[in-house]
């Protein structure tokens, strides 16, 4: 029981803290009719439906299939790393940074082992994590907090993308420069000898006598085995994007997505990380209550002051960017700088973006002796990107 509690605390630390804060705030401001307006239901509905659809794609192996096919085209170590980082950079724009890392970091470790590049695992995982964080910042669906800020601010999709485009583009160029300097053109012929299903089998289930991953048990190897699910999930994802862009009523999305998954894959409901929407709800309750306390509101508003971007970046380093977004949004309506600050704030410390912990856990689980090295490399690379992008924000302003 004690071990279980410790595991829950480690995996859901932010949810537990948010719940404690919400409960305390309920004593300060007892429940009344105004509680009904605290929770931003549009954000929660969009978040849950997107999580379900992305989980569906994961369970039929679509993302790893794409990675396997791309790897067939590489011939050098630099090419391998460029493909792996590109996978997290571009996929995070649509499936969020944490899902991109959950999907591709274990994939990358297996690929590096097959390519004889295990010694580079720490740097590659770090660059993939940066790629996920700077890719996800571009779109409203890339980060959970972007989804919230778009819904709260009412900024249309394309102007929202325009705000973050310079930062995402500069970060991509910097990633290419770092990869070009750090990795050479040493030949890697391993993948050219295999087809995409062989690569996928080698990565996902190299030992047939071991328990098979969900996507293999459900559909077999390769997205072609996903059959009708691939197309149905693609339509559902498009529906979610139309709702985020305010082109389709939100209730239509909820009814269709939940209805389809009740028929197509009920187990997806168990696989979704329900802790994330619950964390949002707890923070909504806390902020809703504390905004009604005049002294606290004045203090919080004065702390944010005229520098929401810098405050968001600094706060994210300590409590991560999702809680920072929800907290600061209650006391600041400078949406542009809040969007930039919370996205750039995902770089820096290991906890600046909770998605980054996915990479750390996967690498250190595989290589327990590299914890110190990972922290050192991760911090150095992330500080470099953070300094460059914050400097860019000052130039643009």
C-alpha positions, 0 to 999 in steps of 0.5 A: 500500500505504501509503495502504491501511494508513493508511485501515485504521488510520483506520477500525479504530483501536480494533480495532488498539489492542485487538489490540495490547493482547491480544497484549501480554497474551498474553506476560504471561499465556501461553495456557492452558485458561482462555483458553476462558472469556474471550470472552463468546460470547453477546454476540458471537452476538447482536451478529453476528445483529442486525448481519446483520438490520439490514444486510438492512433497510438493503439494501432501503431500509426506513429511508429509505422511512420517512423519505421518507414522514414528510417528506411531512407537514412544512410548516416548517423546524422540522418538517423538523429534528424529523423528521430528529432523530426518525428517529435518536432512535427508530431507534437504539433498535432498529438501534443509533446507528451504523447510524442515523447511517450511514443517516440523516446522508447522507439528511439532507444530501440532504434539507436541500439539497432544502429549501434549508437547507444552512446548517443542516447542521452543527447538524442533523447534531449534533442528529441525532447526539445524538438517536441517542446518547440514543435508543440508550441506552434499550434493550439492542439500541441500543448494542453495549455495552448488549447486553454489559452486559445479558448480563453482568449478567443484568438483564431487559430491562424493568428495563434499560430502566427504568434509562435511561428517565429520561435518554432522556426528559429528553434528548428534551425538551431536543432539542425545546427546542433545535430549537424555539429554533434553527429557526423556522416558515419554510415548506418546501413542497418535500416536500408536492409529492412522493410518498414515492418521489419523495423517496426517488429525489431523495435516493438517486439524483438522477442516473440515470446514476450508480451506483445504491445497493444497495437500488435495485439489489436491490429498486427504490424504496420498501420495497414493492419489498422484497417478502417480504424485508421480512416475513422480516427483520421476523420475524428481528429479532423472533427476535433480540429474543426471544433478547436477552430470554432467551425463545429459545435462542441457537443457534436464532437463529444457525441461522435468521439465517445460514440465511436470509441465505445464501438471501436476500442473501449480499452482506449478509455482506460489508457487515456491520462485522466489526471491531466483534465482533473488537474485543470479542473482542480486549478480552475476551482483554486483560481476561481476561489482566490480571484474572489479574495481581493487581497490575493487578487491584488497581490497576484496581479501586481506580481505579474505586473507589466512583464507576463512573459518573463514571469511566465518563463520564470514560474514555469521553471519551478512549477512547470508551464501548465500550472503557470498558465492556469495561475497567471491567466486568472490575473493577466489578460495580456494573452500574447505575452502569456502564450509566448512566455508559457511556451518558452517556459517549457524549456530550462529545468527538467520540470519546466514542461512535465512532458520532459520527464517522459524522456528522463524516465525512459532513458534512465530506466534503460541506462540507470548509470546515466542520470547525472549525465542526462541532467547535465546535458538536458540542462545545458541544451535547454538553457541554450534554447531558452536564452536564444528564444527569450532573446528573440522575444525581446528583439521582436517586441 
